[in-house]
Amino acid sequence: MKAAVLHQPRTPLVIEDVAIGKPGPREVLVRTAAVGVCHSDLHFVDGAYPHPVPTIPGHEAAGVVEQVGSEVRTVKPGDHVITCLSAYCGHCEHCLTGHLSLCAEPDTRRREEEEPRLQAAHGHAMHQFLNLSAFAEQMLIHEHALVAIRRDMPLDRAALIGCAVTTGMGAVIHTARVQPGETVAVIGCGGIGLATVNSAAIAGAGRIIAIDRVPGKRELARKFGATDVIDASEGNVPDAVRTLTGGGVHHAFEAIGLKETTEQAFAMLRRGGTATVIGMIAPGVKIELKGSDFLGEKRIQGSLMGSNRFPVDMPRMVDFYMAGRLHLDDLIAQRLPLERINDAFDELRRGELARSVILFD
């Protein structure tokens, strides 16, 4: 199969032939239909986060099941599916208490003594990326890394649910538990930030403030439900938020992954407010907060893939889209073939568009 391979960080991906195995007892072979190009991929491609190489990046995908292993019970050939990087074992403490996204058990990966799922053309092992490796014509994954969805859902839009929407909506609904009427600020209006804005509107937030430097993204945020927008390049952002809201927001979501914006998210809270960090902050970066703010019962927390329970969440998100409440059409800025994957990453570095999607025939 054709795949986009990362051989070394900070180098372009290379389109080449990769061998893919046959499904083991709990594994599923998926024909990839569409993959979103997410900023999380860029962190690994540019070396901010380490990952063994060679590898095939990509984790925000949808496709069609081709084959299933002998013990697979959740999907069958022909099913339309969305994949999820937070594969879960189903029996650890995190899984048994409903925190599937925190599962770190190795059960969903092949053991070292087994034949790898992916191999380079010369026969050497290819490291699977985040349980998926989606920038490829096919994916061989554990059955707990995907979920079947209704067949009338367009797969290019379904792919976005695999990360951006699950992360943004999950952060709002599961991690922060936004209540109707509460005020929300979202810093960063890329794919995940826009999904967060949209989800805050679905959750019934009374006021939703979108913050970004790019005018086009701020205007797009209005389509997704923002009631107010702030140009992040002008003035003191926390002061602007506090002025708009008369003291600060109940919830601030950081959707970029920077020290400065994380500190801003905490600074724009009202007393008793919560800052939720969605973005991937680079390893080693330390956040500085004013200790006296904790006397106002302000909180800061992380959110991993929206604290998701994706086998339940994703089909519901599909229903939200089909009912016209989840605005995935506007989230896709461009559709590209696999051969233009490096163009999509260049666009991510410029930060001007919401989401690029790689389409397969």
N, C-alpha and C positions, 0 to 999 in steps of 0.2 A: 504494500500500500504506500501511497505518497504521504509524507508527513513533513512538518517544519521542525527541524532539529536545531537545538541550541548546543553548540560544541564548547563554547567558552563564553562567560559573561562579557558584556560590552562588545559583542560581535554580532553581525546579522545572522538571522536564522537561515538555514540551508534547506531547500526542498530536496528530499531524497527518498529512496525506497527503504522501507523498514519492514521487517518480518514481524507478524503478529501471531500469537499462539491460538490454540483452540480453547474453548471454555472448559475450566475445571468444574467440579461439582457445584460450587456456589457462584459461578461466574457467568457473565453475560457478554456476548459480542454485539456491539452496536454499530450500525452504519451511521456515521456522523452526517447530519444535515446542515447544521449551522453552529457557529461558535462566536460568542462575543469576545472582543479584545479588551481585557480588563486591566486597570492600572496595577492590580496585584501581579499580573504576569510581568509587567514592566519592571517591578521591583526585583524580580529574579533575573530577568534578561539583562538588566543593567548592573546586576551584582550587589544591590543594596541588601538583599537577603541571599544567603548561600543555598545552593542546591547541587547535588552531584550531577555531573555531566558525563557523557551526552544525555540529553533529555529532550522530550517533546513537550513544550509548555501548552497552556490552554486548559481552562477549567470551567468555562461558562457555556454549556453545550446542550443541544437537543438532537435527537436522531430517532432511528427505527431499529428495533431489536431484530437481529439476524439469526442468532443461535443462543441457546441457553444450556447451562450445565445440568447434570442429572438431578441435582437437589434444589434447583431454583423453583421457588413457589410464587414469587411476586409478579413476574412478567412472563410473556410468551412471545415467540417470533411474530413479527408484524406489529407489536405494540409500539406506539409513539411514546417516547420517554424524554424526561429531563434528567440530566446528571447533576450530582452534587459532590463537591470535594470533601465535605464532612461525612465521609463514610463511617458507619457506626457498627459496633460488634453486636449490640443487643443484650449483653449480659454483664457489663461492668457497672460500677456504681453510678457513673454519669448517665449511662443509658437507662438503667433501672429507675432513676429518679427523674427521667424526662429531659435530661440535658444532653441530647444526642450530639450536638455540635462540639461538645468537649471531649468526646470519646477519642482516646489515643491508643487503644489496643491494636496490636498488629494483625489481628485475625483477618482483616480485609485485604491484606497483602500476601503475596506468595512467600513461602519460606525460602531462605537462602539456598537450601539444597535442591529446591525445585527449579525447573526451567523457567526463565523469566518470561513475563508476558510479552515483552518487546525485545527485539534484537536488531542490531544494525546489520547492514548487508553483508559485512565481513564476519558475522556470527557472534560478535561481542554483545554483551548485555547492554540494553538501553534502559536508563532509569526512568521509571514511571513518575510523572509529575502530579503531585497532590491527588493520588489515587486514580487519575483520569488520563492525562496526556491527550488533550482534545484537538490540538491542531494537526489532525490526521484524518484520513478517510474512514478509519474504524477505531473503536475503543474497546478494549477488553478489560472489564471492571467487575468488581464484586457486586452482587445483587443489592447490597445495602448502600450502593453509591448512585442509585437511580430510582425513579418512580414513574409509573405509567400515567399518562394524561389522556384526556379526551382527544379524539382524532380530528375534530374540526378546529383545533387550535393551530394557527400557523407556526411552523417550527422555527422560523427565524426570530419571531418574537418570543416563543417559548424559551429559546436559549437564554435570553436575558434574565429569566426567572431563576436560572441556575446559579447566579451569583448576585448581580446588581440588585434585583428586586427582593430576593430572599434576604440579602444583607440589610438593605434599607428598610423594608417593611418589618423584618424581624426585630431590628433595633428599636423601632417605634412601638411595635405591639408587644414583643416578648421582653426585650431587655429593659427599656425605659417605661413601658406600660403607660403610654400617653393617654390621658383621660379627656373626654369631650369638654371643650371650652378652654383647655389649657393653652398657653402660648409656647411656641416652638421656634427656634432658630436653627438653620442648617448652614454650616460653613462648607462651601465647595459644592458646585452644581454640575459635577460630572455625572456619569451614569448612576452611581450609588447615591449621590446627593439628591439628584432629581427623584429617584425612587423613594428616598426618605421624605422629600417634600410631598409627593403624591400620597404616600402612606399616612403622613400626618393629617392630610385632608380627609382620607378615608376614616381615620380614627376619630375625626370630629374636632381637631384642634381649632381653637377660636381664632388664633392669629398665627400665621406662618411666615417667618422672615427668612428669605433666601439671600445668601451672602456669597459674592463671587467677584472676581476682577474682570471677567469677560462679559461685555454687554449682551451678546447673543445668548449666553447661558442664563443671565438674569431674566431676560425676556422669556426664555423657554420655561424657566421656573414658574412664571406666572401661569402658563398653560397647565402646569402640573399641580397648581393649587396654592402657590405663594400669594399671600395678601400684601406683602411688602417686599422690596428688594433693597439691598445696600451694596454699593460699590466698595469692595474690600480694599481698593487702592487709595481711597480717600478718607483721611482722618482716622480717628480712633474708633474702631469697629465696636468694641464693647460699650463705649459711651453712646454711640449711635443707637445701639439696641436698647440700652436702658432708657434713652430719651423717648424712643418709639413706644415703649411698653410701660413707661412710668415706674421703672425700678428693676427691670430685668425679666427674663423668661423663666418659665417652669422647666423647660427642657432645651438644652443646646446639643446639637449633634455635630461632631467634627468628622468630615468625610473626605479629608485630604491625607492626613498622616504626617503633620508637621508640628514641631515644638511650639512655634508661635501661635498657630491656629488652635492647638489644644489648650494653651494658656488663655487664649481669647474666649474659648467656649466656657471655661470655668468662670472667667471674669464677667461674663454677661448674664450670669444667673441671678435670679431674685433669691431672697432668703428661702431656704428649703428646696432650692432647685437642684437639678441633676444634669451634669454634663456627661454625654455618652460618646466615647471615642470609637469611631468606626474605622477610620483610616489606619493604615499600617505604618506606624512610626518606626524609623530605622533602628536596628539594634544598637545599643549603646547611648542613644539619645535620652537625656534626662529632662523631665518636666519640672518647672519651678512654679509653685503656687503660694499665695499668701496664706500663711497659717491662720491668721485671724479670721479668714473667710469661713473656716470650719465652725466657728462659733455661731454662724448663721445657718448651720445645718445644711450647708451646701455639700453636694456629693459629686464624685467623678468616678466613672466606671468604664470598663471596656466592653466591647460586643464582638464576639467571634461569629462571623457568618450569621448575624442576626439572631443568635441564641436559638437557631431553628430546630424544628421537628419536621424536616423537609418532606417526609412521605405524606404527612397530613397537610402541611402548609402549601406546598406547590400546587396541588390540584385546586385548592381554594383560590390561589392567586390567578390561576388560569380562568376560573369562573369570574373573578373580578374583571379580568381583561375582556372576556366575552360579554360581560354586562356593561362594558363601556366605562368602568370606573378606574381601571389601571391603564395609564396612557403609554403603552409600549410603542405604538407607531411613531410617536414624536421622539422617542428615545434613540431610535436608529438614525444616525446621521449619514452613513454610507454602508453599502454592501459590496464586498470585495471577494475575489477568488483567493485561494490559498497562496498563489504565486505572489500576491501583493501584501503578504503578511508584514513585511518590514515597513511598507508604506503606512500601514495601520499603526505600528509602533512609533514611527516618526510623528504621526499625528497626535498620538498620546503624549509625546514629549512636548509638543507645542501647546496642548491643552485647550484647543479651541472648539472641539466637537464633543457631543455627549457620548456616543458609542458607535464604534465600527463593528460590523459583523462579517465574519468569513463564511461564505456560502459554498457548499459542495454540490456537485451534480447529483 
